[in-house]
Structures are given as structure tokens and as C-alpha cells.
Amino acid sequence: MKIGITCYPTYGGSGVVATELGMELAARGHEVHFISYAPPFRLSAAANGANGRIQFHEVEVTSYPLFDHPPYALALAVKMQEVAAGAGLDLLHVHYAIPHSVSALLARSMAAPRRLPFITTLHGTDITLVGADRSYLPITRFSIEQSDGVTAVSRYLKQVTVHEFDVKRPIEVIPNFVNCETYKRLEQPAERAKIAPDGEPILAHLSNFRPVKRVTDVVEIFALVRAKMKAKLLLMGDGPERGAAEWLVRQKCLTRDVCFSGKQERVSEKVGLADLFLLPSDSESFGLAALEAMACEIPVIATNVGGLPEVVTHGEDGYLVPPRDVAAAAAHAIEILSRGDRGRDMGRRARANASAKYCTDKIIPLYESYYQQVLQAGK
């Protein structure tokens, strides 16, 4: 198949999933065309092995004095139609409803009478935040209903979409995934020593540092752990809450124990250094970072919100706590890290659960099957 994929290329779950999906599809022999205003964040680091089956098409937006804001959605629709015609795309797959599904709808109309079906994958904040805004709700609902296929990354997100938007068309749940050959436990004593030179346990967090991720809660949890034992904290990512987190680290005199590593292209090599992963978000439609940690045999302490209970099994491969309950999260962290094996047995169960349900060899065929289903439905 020839597939056009559009996503936000920035550091976030929807862009990561879309990029990883495109690379996995290319590895399976499909031709993939990314269409966006910049190359997706993880694409440059890992696309070399696709034997030329991945192409990137930049959406150029020209600024005119007439417009206060460049009309990206229109420019994207034009580029989608151009790529579809030039490359002979079988379908478009857009990630994140606004504005990508609206642009795909316009592209499909411009392509007529040639058929150009499009699939919309809902990732979370496009529904729970952006789409739920009353000013965007009608167009979000319309673009979902007009899609030739719709998927959601968790059962939770499907339920929210149906309830909040009164969507009538079927929504297929295809969860996020992880390449279990890439994400696995690697013993790297030299790399661990750079963070924890005295063999201290390492706690980790990975996100785009937006307010919903509660990065300051990660620091608060770590401060409670650090009061009971020697430990180090590895914070991966960047975003608007980094300044607040850095200030809190200084306030709590934890500067020597906390490492801000910034955005990471090769996340698998960094996550696997940790003994415990923290994800105390206010909301998560799935929790991709938690899954990546689990695949690396790292137990997860996360909040009992959204789709996280579909990923983390409380008491088996990690723990779930109420949002903003830093004391409960810290208590579980201390209990895990105080064990003789620092939770490695729980980590092995995390890996087993991730492998059983969310490896690429189980999820990518679901997308391939869904593509065929959408294509067949229009014949």
C-alpha cells in the first residue's frame, strides 16, 4: 500500500506513534509519505533502514499581510492532494483530529472523482481538550463523522469520544504499541554510573513537560523518596513546565540528584537505565511513556486516570494512585526500591505484559487489516 501520514512533528505521544507506525509499515514493505510542516521528531534518527520507502513532504505556509495567522489547514489540504496525486496514494492516515482530519476531508474532496479515503486516529487531547472546546466541537464531530475510518488509542478514549461528541459512526480501538526489539533491558553499567556513580537507584520520567504531565509532582515524589534513601532522578523531555521543575529542584536542594537530559531521540537507550518510572499525569488517554518503560523491564507508578489502567496492572507490574497524591506514589516507590532486587521481578512482569499485548507484531497488523477494510468498503 501507499500511505500518507500526517501528524504533529513535535515532541509528544501522537507524533511519536504516527512516526513509529510509518517506520514499521515501511519495514513491512509499504510506501509511506509523511506530510507535515517539519520532519517528525523521531523520523530522522531511525528511518535509514526503510530502503527508500519513506518520504517526507514539507507543507510550506506563506504569510500574507491579510492573515493574522498563516492558514496551515488549507496549505496542508493542498499538499495532501498533491502528494496523493503524484505518488498515487491509496489512503491518508491523519493523527490528531484538529486540523488534520479537516484538511484530509478537503483533500478528499479536491481529489474527486479519484477516490482518496482517509482514516483519523484520535490520540487524546484532540478530544479531551481541543475538541471539547465548544468553538471546535462541531467541526471536530463533523470531521470524525466524515472520516472513512476512525481509530482510538484506548477503550477509554473511544468512550469519551462517543459520550462527549455523540459520534454515531464506529470507532475501532487500536492501542499504542512499542517495538519490543528496540525497547528492552540493556545492562549499561558505564551509562548508569554517569547518573548514579555510587549505584543509587534511578527514578525516571519522560514527557513533553506540559502542565497535564505534572512534572513538579515528579519532583515532589522524588523529594519524599530521597528523604528516605539515596537515589537519582532522570527527567527526559522538555516543555513549558521545565522552569517550574528546575525551580522546585533548587528549592528542595536536590540539584545534585536530579538530571535534566532534555529531549531524547533514542529514548530506548535512556529509559532502560532506570529502576522505576513515574507518570503522575492528571490525564492520559493511553500512556505511551509508561508502555515504553514497561518494555524495558521497569515498573511504573502512574495515576489511575484515562487509559493508564489499560496499560498498568496495579500491584503486578506497577502501581496506580489518585492524581496529585504524591505521598501515595512516594510510598510505593520507596517500597519497590527497598526490595532486595529493586523491583526487578515486577519489572520482568511489566515486560511480559507489554510483550503480550502491545508489541509491534501484534498491533501493526491491526492497522494493516483496518486499512484493507476501509479500502474494500469503498469499492
N, C-alpha and C positions, 0 to 999 in steps of 0.2 A: 504493500500500500504506500501511497504518497500522502503524507500527513502534514498539515500546517499547524504549528503550535504557537499560541500567543499567551504570554504571562508577563507579570511584572518582573523585571530582571534584577530587582533589588534583593537585599538580604532578608528573606522571610520564607515561611513554610510553603506558600503556594508556588512561588518561583522555584524553590528547590525541588518540589515534587514534579512540577512540569518539566524542568530541565532533566532530572533523573529519568523521568518517563521517556523523554525524547531520546536520550542516550541509550536506554535499554531497548527501545524499539529499533533504533539504528543497528544495534548489536545483533538484533534478530533478523536483519535484512531489509527492514523498511526504510524508506526515504523520508527524512524528517527536515522540515523547513521551519526554523524559528523566526517569528515575525514580531518585532518589538522595537522600542526606541534605543535599546542598547543590548549588547550580548548578555544573556543571563549569567548571573554571578558564578555559578559552578560549571558553566559550559567550557570555558577556556582551559580549565585545568584537566579535564577528563575526556574531551571529545576527539582526541587524536586517534583513538583506536576504532573509529567508526568507518574506516575505509571510504571516506568521502561521502558517506550517506547523510551527513548533517550539513545543512547550510543555514546561514544567518542572513536575514533581510532587515535592514535598518529602516525604520519609519522616520522620515525626516519631516519635521514640523516647522514651517516657515512662519515667522512672526510678522504680522501686519499691524500698522498703527490702528486699524479699525477694531482689532480684537484686544480686549484686556488680557485674555488668556489664549494661548495657541489652541486651535481646535484639534486636539490629538485624536479624539474618537473618529473624526472624519478622515484624517490622514491615515489612520490605521485601517479603516474600511477600504480605502483606495488601494493601499499596499496589499491587503489580503486578497483583493480581487485580482490585482496584477500578478501576484505570486501564483495564485490558483490557476490563472490562465497560462502563464508562462511555464510553470512546472507541471501542469496537469494534475493538480491535487485531487485526491479522492474526497477529502473532507478537511474541515477545520476543527481543531480542538482548542477551545479557549478556557483558560484557567482564571477564575475570579470573575464574577458576573459583570461588574461595572468597571469600565465601559466596554469590556471586551466582547460580551455577548451582543451588545447593541451594534458594535462595529461589524461583527460577524453577520448579523442579520442584514445590515446594509450591503455587505459584500455579497451575500447570497442573492439579494435582490438584483444587484448590478450584474451578477454573473448570468442571470436568466437570458435565454432559455436553458443554458447549460446548468446542470444540477450541481450545487455546491452545499451539501449538508454540513451542519456544524453541531458540535457537542459542547455543552457548557459543564464544567466541573466547578462545583461550589466548594469553597475551602473554609469558610468561617466568617470572618469579619465582613465579607461582601454581603452576608445575610444578617448577621447579628448586630452589626454596627452601621455600615453604609446603606445596605438595602432597607433596614428597618427605619431609617430616616424617612419621615412622611413625604418629603420632597422627592425622594428617589424610589420609594416603594412601588408606585405604579409602573415605572419604566423597568424596574428590576423584575417585577412579576411578569410583565409583558415579554421581556426578553427570555425569561425562563420558559414561559409557555410556548414561545415561538421556536425554541431550540428543537432540533431534530432528535436530540438525546440529552439527558441531564443526569449527571452523577453527583454524589455527595461523598465526602471522605469518611463519614461515620453515620451510624444509625441516629445518633443524637442530632446531627446537623440536618438530616432528612426530616426528622420530626419537627424541628424548629421551622424549617422552610415551609413545610405543609401547613403548620399551625399559624405562623405569622403572615404568610403570603397567600394562604388559601389556594395553593397550587393544585391544579387538577391532574396535570399530566404525571405519568410515572417517573419516579426518581430512583435510579439504580445506585445502591451503596457499593462503592469500590474503595476500600480503605487505602490509606497511605502505605508505603512499603519501604523496605530497606534492602540493599544488596548485601546479603549475608556473607558474601565472599570478601567484600571490601570492609564491612563493619564487623570486626571480630577482635577478640582479645589478643593483643600483641605485647609480649613482655619486652619492655623498653627501659631497663634499669637506668641507662645513661640519661634518657629524656626525663624520667621520673625524678632523678637526682637534681635536675636543674630547678624543679619546682619544690621538691621536698628532699633536701640534701641529707637530712637525718632520718629518712624513712618514714616521715609522718604520713598519716592517711590524707588523701587528696579528695576534696569535695569539688564538684564541677557544676557549672550552669552554662547553657548555650541558648541565646535568643537574639532578637533584634532590639532588645533593651527598650521596648515600648512600655508605657505605664501598665498595660494589662499583664505584662510578664512579672511584675512585682520584684524587680531586681534588688530593690532595697530590702525586701523581705529575705532574699537570699543572704544578704549581708547580716541581717538580724539573726537568722538561723545559725549562720556560721559563728557569730559572736557568742551565742549560747553554747555551741559545741566547743569553741576554743577556750571557754572558761572552765571546761571540764577536762580537756585533753589537748595535747599538741596536735595541730592539724594545719592544712593549707587549703586555700580556696582558689580555683581556677575559673575565671569568668571569661567566656568566649562570646564574641559578638560586639556590637556597638549600636548606638542609637540615642534617643533623647534622654533616657534616664541614666546614662553613664555618669554624667556630672553629679547627680544626686547620690549615686552609689559610691563614687570616689570620695565625696564629702563625708558620707557616713563611715566609710572605712577609716578615714583620718580621725574622725570624732571618736571612734572606738579604739583608736591606737592599734589598728590591725594592718597597717601598711606593709609590714614585713611578711605578713602571712597571706596576703591576697595578691594574685597576679591577674591583671587585666591584659589579655592577649590579643584583643581586637578581633576583627573578622578573620575567619579561617577558611581557606579554600579546601584544605584537606582535613575536614572535620574528623574523619575516622581515625586519623593518627593522633589527634589530641584527646578526643573523648575517652579513648581506651586507656589513658594514663590514670584515670580517676578510680576511686574506690566506691564513690557514692555520687549520684546525680540528683540535683534539686530542681524542681519545676513548680514553684508555688504560685502559678498564674491565677488571676481572677477568672479567666475564661480560656478554654482550649477546645476547639472543635474536634481535634484528634490528639495532638501531642507528638509531633514527629520527632522532636529532640529526645523525648523520653524513649521512643522506639529505637532510635539510633544508639542511645546509651545501653539499652537492654541487649541489643545485638552484640555489644562489646562486653557483655557479662557484668554489667554494672547495675546494681539495684537502684530503684528510683523512689524518691519521696516526692509526691506530687499532690495537688489539690483534687478533691473529689468533685470535679466540675466537668461539664460538657462531655466530650468523648474520651476523657482520660480513663474512666473506669472500663472502657472497652479495650484499653491497652495495658494498663497496670492492674494486676490482681492483688488486692490488699492482703498482706500477710504472706504472700507466696513469692512474688518477685519484686516486691516493694511495698510501700505504704501510701495510703491516701488520707489526707487530712482536710479539715474545713479550710476554705480560703482565709488567708491572713492569720491563721493560727500558727504563729512562728514557734510557740512553746511546744506544741504537739509535734511539729516537724522536727524540732531540735531533739526532743526526747527520743524519737525514732532513730534519728541519725546517730545519737550517742549510743543507743542500744546496739545498732548494727556495727558501728566501728569499734565497739568494746569487745566484740566477739573475737575468739581466737583466730578466726580466718578472715576477719574484717568484712564479713558478709559475702565471701566468695561463693559459698554454696547457694545463697539467694541469687547471686549474680548468674550462676550457671542455670538456674531455673528461669531467670529472665531471658537468657539467650535461647533456651529451649522453647519458651513460649513465643518469642519473637520469630524464631525459625519456623515454628509450626503454623503460624497464621499470616505472617506479614513479609516473608521473603519475596524477592522479585519473581522467582519461578512460580509462585502461586498467584501473584497479583497482576503481573503484566499480561498473562494470557486472558485474564478477565477483561482488560481493556481491548485486547485484540478481538475477542469474541463480541464485545459490545460494538466495536467499530463495524464488524461484519453485519451485526444485527441491524444497525442504523442504515447501512448501505443497502441491505436487502429490502428493508421496509419501504424504501422509496422507489423500488423498481416496479 
